[in-house]
Amino acid sequence: TDAELCVKALRVIAKRLNVLVLVVIHQPRKEVARLFDTLVLLTSNPGRMAYCGPMAQASSYMGACGYPIPDQTNPTDLYLDLLTPGAEFDASDALVAAFAQRQKPDIDLVVKEAGTVIGHTTKGMLMAARELQGLEGKGVRFGAYAVPFYVQLRTLLSRKVRITLRNPAAIGMQILMPMITGVVVGTIFQGIGKIDFGIPQVLFIFILLTILSLQSLPLMPALIEERTFMKHETSERLYMESAHILATMLVTVPLSLIGAASQTLIIFAFAGLPSEFLPTILGWTLLLFFMFDALFQCVAAVAPDGEQAMTMATPWLVVFMLFNGLIVTKATAPVYLRWVFEISPTSYAMQSIFLTMTEDSGGENNPLIKSCGYQHGHDFKGIVVIICMTVVLRLLQVLALKFLNNIQK
């Protein structure tokens, strides 16, 4: 049975690690009861001690008290009947009195003698446990976590990889779906690289950046589900929140990155743009991917559930998509909102890509580029801003996972 398997596992832990395991159990089967070393019997309403001693001797003790265990009877069933006040075979008062006469004096003496002995400190107990495991001399950790950070990360990363490999749909969603989307979008914009720069190229870049920015959005519900398991485990100090974040990033980010890069290359190939534009377009799209991936993971760490996560992420997406110099330009934006262009990653990306694509047709003097207010000399600033935003969002993610949405015990 499940109860037997559970108690067997606890018995293994107790014997291997030399630790005390306390179990409160109600009317177990005799096969389960035999697994325990020591038995403590309490009456109900109120709880009074009726027996405290080896499990194997409980039946003979009951017989000595005048309550022998009949053959073919589960002893724990009889114990329950005898110790339940008001039951048909109630003998709780007699057994409590027998305990006070037969066992309590010896227990009081043991307790008194133990009180005069100076026990091990926490450090001493840990070192003694290590010696019993044959690990003396290898050092003992006295912090909140039993193993160092690199061991936590290695274990979590191994688990994350195994779980991911067992779910081909997760891999397909992060790699195959972007490729399919790339083929569809690429077909729509097929051959635009053969015509002069204009509205088709503008729409092409805008849609490409928008798709790449949303690459990690569908992962938020899965991240929130993983966060729930993580909270249960970190509440027991099994590992640090940062180890969980890093292990997740080392698996999900490369998969999404492969999908994003493949999607960009497929769309670029269909568009037929000159190859000299590829480094600029690919570089900025991947920068946006990293920034928005950090944004969505930060939101997933803060939001209580998937629905609220979508609600919280939407305003950021809208602002960054609108304030890109194409839909809302610096000239048309309200004065009190022009600062948004200084932190808008899509604005920096579109500005760099458009200026690169129009170098042969006027650059900043191109009428379309001029209307957007794009200027040379902001690439480095844009890269620094996006990197800084990514780092800040990752730090906020760590803090949110550590202090928000904690498990109520």
Secondary structure as UniProt FT lines:
FT   HELIX           2..17
FT   HELIX           30..33
FT   TURN            34..35
FT   STRAND          38..42
FT   STRAND          49..54
FT   HELIX           55..57
FT   HELIX           58..64
FT   TURN            65..66
FT   TURN            71..72
FT   HELIX           75..83
FT   TURN            85..86
FT   TURN            88..89
FT   HELIX           92..102
FT   HELIX           104..115
FT   HELIX           122..132
FT   TURN            133..134
FT   TURN            136..137
FT   HELIX           149..165
FT   HELIX           168..171
FT   HELIX           172..176
FT   HELIX           177..188
FT   TURN            189..191
FT   HELIX           192..194
FT   HELIX           199..213
FT   TURN            214..216
FT   HELIX           217..219
FT   HELIX           220..235
FT   TURN            236..237
FT   HELIX           241..271
FT   HELIX           275..277
FT   HELIX           278..302
FT   HELIX           306..322
FT   TURN            330..332
FT   HELIX           335..342
FT   HELIX           345..357
FT   HELIX           359..361
FT   HELIX           363..365
FT   HELIX           367..372
FT   HELIX           379..403
//
